C-alpha cells in the first residue's frame, strides 16, 4: 500500500504522521512544491516585529527529520501538475508519474492579490516563510518611513501591530465597516482605539482600488502588506473530478473523504462544517488544518476516525490586548436565522486587591431555545482560556442555563469568584427573560 500526500505543511504532515502511527508498513510519500515542510505560519507577524529572532525558529521539523524519525519520504521542490484517479497516479512537473493506493490532497490556499499595483516591489503578502524573509530584509535594508496594511482580518491586524512595534507609522485599510468579519461595532471600536494608541490608524469603509509607488488611497506608504484573505487551491483537484462545496473549497465528509474513491482532502483547500449553524464553512486556520489532516491520514491508513467540524474559534495577540472570538456574533446569528440576544459586560480578570485588569466578554444565545451561539473575549490576560471555555460549550451544545453554572476555577491571583464568563452569562439570562 502506498499513500501519497500532496502538500507538506500543517494538514499534509499531520496526515502523514498519523498514517504512520497507525500503519508502520505503509509506504508514505509527501510531495511539497516548496523548500520547507512543517513550519509555523502564524508566527510570521512576530518574526516581522523582531520578537522571533530567526526565521529558522519557525521551522518545526525538517524533511530529514520525517525521513529519519518517522520513515516518511518527503520530496521538496516536487510540484504535482495533475491527478489521474482512473490510473491512481499523480503527475509531477517534468512528467514523472507516481502511483498511489490512497491520496491526501492538502495543497492549502493562496493569498489574494487582486489590486492593481500589487506587483510593485514594495508590496508584499505574508503567507510563507519567504514572504517573511523578504519583508524583514526590505525593512532592514530600505528603511521605509511609513507603511500600509490592506485588510482587517487577523493577519492584517497582527501585521499592522508588528510593523508599528518596529517604529513604523501604519495605516490599516479595511473595505468593510468592521474587523475580523464579525459585524461587531463595539469590538471593532475597542480594537481601533487600542491600535491607535500604538501608532496604527484604522480606516474602515475604505476599499483600496489601486496601489501607487508611494501611496495607498492618498496616504503615504513606502511598504505595503496585502492581507486580503486567502483562496483555496482547488484547481488541481477540480480538474481531476473532485467536487467542490458551496464555499468554493473541496467538499469532504466527516472522514475527510472526497467524492473520489481513496482520495481525501484536508486543510486550507477543504471546507468543513460549522457546528453552530450545521452548514458548510471555509475557515482556513492552522488548528483546523491539523485536525483535518490527522483524520484524513488515519482513514487513509485504514482507520475509522471522524472530524465533526468547528465553531470558528480564533484569537489575535496585539501588544497589550488579546481578542478571542468563537461561534457567531449577534449580527451573524441573526443572519443565520436565529432569534439572538447578546450581553456584553466588563469585569475584573482577577481579585482587585491583586491588581486586576478589565476583561470584556460578550455572549450570544438564541431566545427560542436558550442555546449558546457564540461569544468574544477581550483583555490583557486570560483571554485564551476564557474563549476556549466558550468554544468547548459551543462544541458540546450547552444551553445558557448550564453554561451559567459552570464550575470555574477561582484563586485571587488568577481569577475572581465570579469569573467574567459567569458574569456575562448572568447578564444574558436577564436579557432572555
Backbone torsions as a table, in degrees:
resi	resn	phi	psi	omega
1	UNK	NA	134.5	178.1
2	UNK	-126.2	127.1	175.2
3	UNK	-104.8	126.1	174.7
4	UNK	-110.4	130.0	177.7
5	UNK	-114.9	123.9	177.2
6	UNK	-98.2	110.3	-178.7
7	UNK	113.3	127.8	-172.3
8	UNK	-121.1	29.4	177.6
9	UNK	-104.1	-134.1	-169.2
10	UNK	-59.2	-61.6	-175.2
11	UNK	-67.0	-42.2	-176.4
12	UNK	-64.0	-46.6	-178.5
13	UNK	-73.6	-30.7	174.1
14	UNK	-64.2	-40.6	178.7
15	UNK	-63.5	-46.7	-178.4
16	UNK	-64.2	-43.4	-178.3
17	UNK	-65.8	-41.2	179.8
18	UNK	-67.8	-40.0	177.8
19	UNK	-61.7	-40.1	179.4
20	UNK	-64.5	-39.1	179.9
21	UNK	-62.8	-36.1	-176.7
22	UNK	-82.3	-28.4	-176.7
23	UNK	-139.0	97.8	-178.8
24	UNK	-68.0	-13.1	-177.8
25	UNK	-100.4	-7.1	-178.4
26	UNK	-67.2	135.8	173.2
27	UNK	-83.5	121.7	-175.8
28	UNK	-122.9	126.8	176.6
29	UNK	-125.9	127.0	175.2
30	UNK	-106.7	128.0	179.1
31	UNK	-110.1	114.5	-178.7
32	UNK	-122.5	123.7	-176.7
33	UNK	-75.3	-19.8	177.3
34	UNK	-84.0	-166.9	-177.1
35	UNK	-102.3	-12.6	-177.5
36	UNK	-130.7	155.9	173.5
37	UNK	-127.8	163.4	171.1
38	UNK	52.5	66.8	177.6
39	UNK	-130.4	160.6	-170.0
40	UNK	-96.3	93.0	-179.6
41	UNK	-62.5	-34.1	-176.6
42	UNK	-69.5	-10.5	176.8
43	UNK	-87.6	-4.6	-174.9
44	UNK	-61.3	-42.9	178.0
45	UNK	-59.3	-32.7	-177.7
46	UNK	-80.7	-19.4	168.4
47	UNK	-71.9	-39.5	177.8
48	UNK	-62.5	-41.4	-177.2
49	UNK	-71.2	-20.6	-177.0
50	UNK	99.6	-3.6	179.5
51	UNK	-70.7	-26.3	168.4
52	UNK	-101.2	118.9	-171.0
53	UNK	-72.0	-46.2	-175.9
54	UNK	-121.2	142.7	178.8
55	UNK	-61.9	-32.4	-179.4
56	UNK	-63.9	-21.1	177.9
57	UNK	-65.1	-19.3	179.7
58	UNK	-85.4	-7.6	178.2
59	UNK	-85.5	116.6	-175.2
60	UNK	-80.0	-46.8	179.1
61	UNK	-145.2	147.9	179.0
62	UNK	-92.9	163.4	173.1
63	UNK	-56.5	-37.1	-179.6
64	UNK	-63.6	-36.0	178.3
65	UNK	-60.8	-46.4	-177.8
66	UNK	-65.1	-37.4	179.1
67	UNK	-71.3	-39.8	-176.4
68	UNK	-77.3	-45.1	-172.1
69	UNK	-95.3	-25.7	-174.3
70	UNK	-116.6	-5.4	-176.6
71	UNK	56.7	43.3	176.0
72	UNK	-115.7	119.5	179.7
73	UNK	-77.4	125.2	-179.1
74	UNK	-119.7	125.4	177.2
75	UNK	-116.1	111.7	175.3
76	UNK	-88.8	162.7	-176.4
77	UNK	65.4	22.9	-177.3
78	UNK	-112.4	97.9	-177.9
79	UNK	-95.0	123.8	177.1
80	UNK	-85.1	126.9	-178.9
81	UNK	-105.2	-14.8	179.5
82	UNK	-159.2	147.8	171.3
83	UNK	-115.5	128.5	-179.2
84	UNK	-117.6	87.6	-174.3
85	UNK	-64.2	-30.6	179.6
86	UNK	-63.7	-34.1	178.5
87	UNK	-96.4	-7.1	-173.5
88	UNK	53.4	55.2	179.6
89	UNK	-136.3	154.0	167.0
90	UNK	-117.5	148.1	-178.9
91	UNK	-112.5	128.9	179.2
92	UNK	-97.1	156.4	174.7
93	UNK	-59.2	129.4	-173.3
94	UNK	106.4	-12.4	173.4
95	UNK	102.1	-8.6	-179.8
96	UNK	-64.5	142.8	179.5
97	UNK	-119.0	138.5	176.1
98	UNK	-124.6	134.8	178.3
99	UNK	-88.5	151.5	176.3
100	UNK	-138.8	150.6	167.2
101	UNK	-96.1	-36.3	173.7
102	UNK	-132.1	146.7	-177.3
103	UNK	-133.1	131.8	172.5
104	UNK	-113.8	122.6	177.2
105	UNK	-96.6	114.6	-179.1
106	UNK	-137.2	59.3	-170.0
107	UNK	-95.4	8.2	167.8
108	UNK	68.3	-150.1	-175.8
109	UNK	-141.3	169.8	179.0
110	UNK	-126.9	151.1	-178.8
111	UNK	-73.5	148.5	175.6
112	UNK	-74.4	138.5	-179.7
113	UNK	-138.3	30.3	-170.1
114	UNK	-85.2	56.2	176.5
115	UNK	-134.1	130.2	173.7
116	UNK	-56.7	133.1	-177.7
117	UNK	96.7	-1.2	-178.7
118	UNK	-66.5	-16.7	-179.4
119	UNK	-93.7	6.1	177.7
120	UNK	-66.1	151.7	-172.5
121	UNK	-67.0	-16.2	179.9
122	UNK	-100.4	12.1	-178.1
123	UNK	-111.6	131.9	-174.6
124	UNK	-135.7	158.7	162.3
125	UNK	-106.6	168.9	179.2
126	UNK	-128.5	79.5	-170.2
127	UNK	-128.1	-25.1	-176.2
128	UNK	-141.2	172.9	-178.4
129	UNK	-58.9	-41.5	-178.9
130	UNK	-64.3	-35.3	174.2
131	UNK	-57.8	-48.1	-179.9
132	UNK	-60.3	-42.2	179.5
133	UNK	-63.0	-44.9	-177.2
134	UNK	-65.1	-41.6	-179.0
135	UNK	-66.4	-46.3	-178.1
136	UNK	-65.5	-38.5	176.0
137	UNK	-64.1	-38.3	178.4
138	UNK	-62.3	-44.0	-179.3
139	UNK	-64.0	-44.8	-175.1
140	UNK	-75.4	-29.0	-177.3
141	UNK	-95.6	-40.5	-176.5
142	UNK	-91.8	-20.5	179.0
143	UNK	49.5	62.0	177.7
144	UNK	-62.3	149.5	-176.9
145	UNK	-96.5	-13.6	-179.5
146	UNK	-158.4	156.4	-174.5
147	UNK	-140.9	160.2	174.5
148	UNK	-134.2	144.3	172.8
149	UNK	-122.4	133.3	-177.6
150	UNK	-112.1	111.3	179.9
151	UNK	122.5	125.1	-174.9
152	UNK	-104.4	32.9	172.1
153	UNK	-84.7	-168.7	-174.7
154	UNK	-67.5	-35.2	177.4
155	UNK	-66.9	-44.1	179.7
156	UNK	-61.2	-43.2	-179.5
157	UNK	-64.5	-47.3	-178.9
158	UNK	-69.5	-33.9	177.3
159	UNK	-66.2	-42.7	178.8
160	UNK	-62.1	-43.2	178.7
161	UNK	-64.3	-37.9	180.0
162	UNK	-65.1	-43.6	179.2
163	UNK	-65.5	-39.3	177.8
164	UNK	-64.7	-34.2	177.9
165	UNK	-63.7	-26.5	176.9
166	UNK	-84.5	3.8	176.0
167	UNK	95.1	6.3	-179.6
168	UNK	-88.1	132.1	167.0
169	UNK	-68.4	132.7	-171.4
170	UNK	-126.6	137.0	170.0
171	UNK	-111.2	126.1	-179.2
172	UNK	-107.6	118.2	-177.6
173	UNK	-101.4	130.0	175.4
174	UNK	-129.0	126.9	-176.1
175	UNK	-68.1	-30.1	-177.3
176	UNK	-95.6	-174.2	-176.1
177	UNK	-88.5	-0.1	-176.7
178	UNK	-149.9	168.1	177.7
179	UNK	-105.1	162.7	179.0
180	UNK	63.0	8.6	177.1
181	UNK	63.8	22.4	-174.7
182	UNK	-92.8	-11.2	-176.0
183	UNK	54.9	43.5	-175.7
184	UNK	-122.3	102.5	-173.7
185	UNK	-65.9	-42.5	-177.6
186	UNK	-66.8	-40.9	176.9
187	UNK	-62.2	-43.2	179.1
188	UNK	-62.7	-42.0	179.8
189	UNK	-62.9	-42.6	179.5
190	UNK	-62.7	-44.7	179.5
191	UNK	-65.4	-40.4	-179.4
192	UNK	-61.5	-44.3	179.8
193	UNK	-65.7	-39.2	-179.8
194	UNK	-66.7	-44.7	178.5
195	UNK	-60.4	-41.5	-178.9
196	UNK	-60.9	-34.7	179.8
197	UNK	-69.6	-13.9	179.8
198	UNK	-114.1	15.5	173.5
199	UNK	92.0	18.5	178.3
200	UNK	-117.7	121.8	176.4
201	UNK	-95.6	120.4	178.6
202	UNK	-94.4	122.2	177.3
203	UNK	-112.0	107.6	179.7
204	UNK	-87.2	164.6	179.1
205	UNK	52.3	38.8	-177.3
206	UNK	-128.9	80.4	175.8
207	UNK	-68.2	141.3	-179.2
208	UNK	-101.8	117.3	-178.4
209	UNK	-92.6	-17.9	-176.6
210	UNK	-161.0	145.5	173.5
211	UNK	-109.6	124.8	178.7
212	UNK	-98.6	167.7	-176.3
213	UNK	-53.4	-33.6	-178.8
214	UNK	-138.0	23.6	-178.5
215	UNK	-155.9	149.9	173.4
216	UNK	-131.1	119.7	179.3
217	UNK	51.6	41.0	177.7
218	UNK	80.3	3.4	-179.0
219	UNK	-109.1	132.8	179.5
220	UNK	-60.2	135.5	179.5
221	UNK	-154.4	109.3	178.6
222	UNK	-92.0	-6.0	174.0
223	UNK	-143.5	132.7	-179.0
224	UNK	-130.2	132.4	172.9
225	UNK	-115.5	124.5	176.1
226	UNK	-87.5	123.5	177.6
227	UNK	-130.3	62.2	-172.3
228	UNK	-94.6	20.4	-176.5
229	UNK	84.3	-174.6	-178.4
230	UNK	-131.0	160.8	176.1
231	UNK	-119.1	133.8	-179.0
232	UNK	-65.7	138.7	175.4
233	UNK	-79.9	98.5	-174.6
234	UNK	-119.2	-7.0	-172.4
235	UNK	-60.3	-44.3	-179.2
236	UNK	-60.0	-44.6	179.6
237	UNK	-68.6	-42.0	-178.0
238	UNK	-61.9	-42.0	179.1
239	UNK	-63.8	-25.9	179.5
240	UNK	-86.2	-3.3	179.8
241	UNK	98.0	10.8	177.2
242	UNK	-76.8	132.5	-178.1
243	UNK	-77.4	144.2	172.3
244	UNK	-98.6	155.1	176.9
245	UNK	-94.0	-176.2	-178.0
246	UNK	-65.5	-19.0	178.7
247	UNK	-82.1	-10.9	-175.5
248	UNK	93.2	-5.7	174.9
249	UNK	-95.8	174.8	-176.7
250	UNK	-68.1	132.5	177.4
251	UNK	-79.4	129.5	175.9
252	UNK	-135.9	159.6	173.4
253	UNK	-95.7	-169.7	-177.0
254	UNK	-63.3	-23.0	-179.9
255	UNK	-93.2	7.3	-179.3
256	UNK	69.8	20.0	178.4
257	UNK	-82.5	138.3	170.0
258	UNK	-87.4	-173.8	177.6
259	UNK	-74.3	-10.1	-179.8
260	UNK	-96.3	135.1	-178.7
261	UNK	-60.8	130.3	176.8
262	UNK	76.9	5.9	-178.1
263	UNK	-115.4	125.1	-179.3
264	UNK	-116.6	161.1	175.6
265	UNK	-141.9	147.6	-177.2
266	UNK	-157.6	156.8	175.3
267	UNK	89.2	-153.3	-171.4
268	UNK	-70.3	-5.1	176.1
269	UNK	-94.4	-5.3	-173.1
270	UNK	-122.1	154.0	174.8
271	UNK	-96.0	166.7	176.3
272	UNK	-139.6	-165.5	-177.9
273	UNK	-109.0	136.0	173.4
274	UNK	-85.1	120.1	-171.9
275	UNK	-72.1	-18.0	177.2
276	UNK	-82.8	-44.1	-177.7
277	UNK	-90.9	-24.8	-174.8
278	UNK	78.8	6.8	-175.9
279	UNK	-104.0	158.3	174.0
280	UNK	-61.4	145.0	-178.7
281	UNK	-145.9	149.1	175.3
282	UNK	-112.9	108.3	-179.6
283	UNK	-130.2	89.4	-175.9
284	UNK	-77.1	87.1	179.8
285	UNK	-126.1	149.6	-178.3
286	UNK	-61.6	-37.9	179.6
287	UNK	-61.9	-45.1	179.4
288	UNK	-65.3	-43.0	-178.3
289	UNK	-60.2	-43.5	179.9
290	UNK	-63.7	-41.7	179.7
291	UNK	-67.0	-43.9	178.7
292	UNK	-62.5	-42.8	179.7
293	UNK	-62.8	-40.3	179.4
294	UNK	-60.0	-44.5	-179.6
295	UNK	-69.4	-41.7	178.6
296	UNK	-60.1	-44.5	179.8
297	UNK	-64.8	-41.2	179.2
298	UNK	-60.3	-46.2	-177.1
299	UNK	-73.5	-31.9	175.4
300	UNK	-65.6	-24.0	178.4
301	UNK	-94.2	9.3	176.9
302	UNK	101.8	5.3	179.5
303	UNK	-78.7	-179.1	179.0
304	UNK	-133.7	54.0	-177.3
305	UNK	-96.2	157.8	-178.6
306	UNK	-132.1	151.0	171.7
307	UNK	-124.4	109.9	-172.7
308	UNK	-72.0	-34.6	-178.7
309	UNK	144.1	-162.8	-173.7
310	UNK	-133.9	165.6	172.7
311	UNK	-112.2	4.0	174.3
312	UNK	81.1	40.3	-178.7
313	UNK	-81.0	134.2	-178.0
314	UNK	-151.2	147.0	176.8
315	UNK	-139.9	141.8	175.0
316	UNK	-120.0	148.8	-179.2
317	UNK	-118.9	107.5	171.9
318	UNK	-104.4	162.0	179.2
319	UNK	-62.4	115.6	177.2
320	UNK	82.8	2.3	179.2
321	UNK	-153.4	129.7	170.9
322	UNK	-113.8	143.2	179.9
323	UNK	-130.0	119.7	177.5
324	UNK	-116.8	139.4	177.5
325	UNK	-134.3	152.2	176.0
326	UNK	-157.8	154.3	-179.6
327	UNK	65.2	-142.1	-174.8
328	UNK	-110.8	141.9	168.6
329	UNK	-77.7	174.1	179.2
330	UNK	-57.9	-47.8	-178.5
331	UNK	-65.8	-41.0	179.6
332	UNK	-65.4	-40.4	179.5
333	UNK	-64.4	-40.0	178.0
334	UNK	-63.9	-41.3	179.1
335	UNK	-64.3	-30.6	-180.0
336	UNK	-82.2	1.9	175.2
337	UNK	94.9	5.6	175.3
338	UNK	-79.8	168.2	171.9
339	UNK	-108.4	78.5	-166.5
340	UNK	-85.7	151.0	171.9
341	UNK	-131.2	140.6	-178.1
342	UNK	-127.7	152.5	172.3
343	UNK	-136.8	133.7	178.9
344	UNK	-124.0	129.5	-178.7
345	UNK	-131.6	160.6	170.7
346	UNK	-121.1	129.2	-175.7
347	UNK	-145.1	158.2	179.0
348	UNK	-68.6	143.9	-178.1
349	UNK	-81.7	-13.1	174.0
350	UNK	-159.0	-177.7	-177.2
351	UNK	-60.1	134.6	-173.6
352	UNK	-60.2	-34.8	-176.5
353	UNK	-71.8	-3.3	174.8
354	UNK	-115.0	22.9	173.7
355	UNK	81.8	61.1	-178.2
356	UNK	-74.7	160.9	172.7
357	UNK	-126.6	150.6	-179.0
358	UNK	-72.5	138.4	173.3
359	UNK	-121.7	132.4	178.6
360	UNK	-104.3	128.9	179.8
361	UNK	-127.3	132.6	168.9
362	UNK	-119.2	135.6	173.6
363	UNK	-122.3	145.0	179.3
364	UNK	-124.9	133.0	178.1
365	UNK	-135.8	161.1	178.8
366	UNK	-89.4	126.4	-176.8
367	UNK	-62.7	-38.2	-174.3
368	UNK	-70.9	-44.6	-173.6
369	UNK	-103.2	-16.4	-175.3
370	UNK	76.0	8.0	-178.1
371	UNK	-76.1	138.6	175.0
372	UNK	-72.0	134.1	-174.9
373	UNK	-114.0	-24.8	-177.6
374	UNK	174.8	-178.8	179.0
375	UNK	-177.2	171.1	175.3
376	UNK	-144.0	153.1	178.1
377	UNK	-136.9	133.1	177.7
378	UNK	-133.0	135.8	177.7
379	UNK	172.5	-175.4	-179.4
380	UNK	-89.3	-31.8	-173.0
381	UNK	-137.0	150.8	172.3
382	UNK	72.0	11.0	-176.3
383	UNK	-68.8	-42.4	-177.9
384	UNK	-60.8	-45.7	-179.4
385	UNK	-62.7	-40.7	-176.7
386	UNK	-73.0	-41.1	179.4
387	UNK	-68.2	-29.8	177.0
388	UNK	-68.9	-32.8	174.7
389	UNK	-63.0	-44.1	178.6
390	UNK	-64.0	-42.2	179.4
391	UNK	-61.0	-41.1	178.2
392	UNK	-63.9	-39.3	178.6
393	UNK	-65.0	-40.5	178.1
394	UNK	-65.0	-41.9	-179.9
395	UNK	-62.4	-38.2	179.4
396	UNK	-81.6	-7.9	-179.4
397	UNK	69.7	34.3	-176.8
398	UNK	-67.3	137.1	169.0
399	UNK	-74.0	158.8	-179.0
400	UNK	-57.6	-39.9	-178.3
401	UNK	-58.6	-40.5	179.6
402	UNK	-73.7	-39.0	177.9
403	UNK	-59.9	-40.6	-177.5
404	UNK	-65.3	-15.7	-179.4
405	UNK	-106.3	11.5	-179.5
406	UNK	-58.2	140.1	-179.3
407	UNK	-88.6	85.1	-175.9
408	UNK	-93.3	152.6	-174.7
409	UNK	-69.5	148.7	175.6
410	UNK	-139.0	128.3	163.8
411	UNK	-155.5	135.2	-170.4
412	UNK	-49.5	-38.5	-178.3
413	UNK	-72.5	-15.9	-172.3
414	UNK	-120.6	-30.6	-175.6
415	UNK	-159.0	148.7	177.8
416	UNK	-81.8	171.3	177.6
417	UNK	-58.2	-48.7	174.9
418	UNK	-99.9	101.0	178.8
419	UNK	-59.7	147.4	177.0
420	UNK	-52.2	-31.6	177.3
421	UNK	-63.0	-43.4	-179.1
422	UNK	-72.0	-34.6	175.9
423	UNK	-62.8	-41.7	177.6
424	UNK	-65.5	-39.5	180.0
425	UNK	-63.9	-40.2	178.3
426	UNK	-65.2	-39.6	177.8
427	UNK	-64.3	-39.4	-179.6
428	UNK	-69.4	-34.6	175.5
429	UNK	-58.4	-42.4	179.1
430	UNK	-63.5	-38.9	-178.7
431	UNK	-68.4	-25.5	-178.7
432	UNK	-82.8	-15.8	-177.3
433	UNK	-89.7	NA	NA
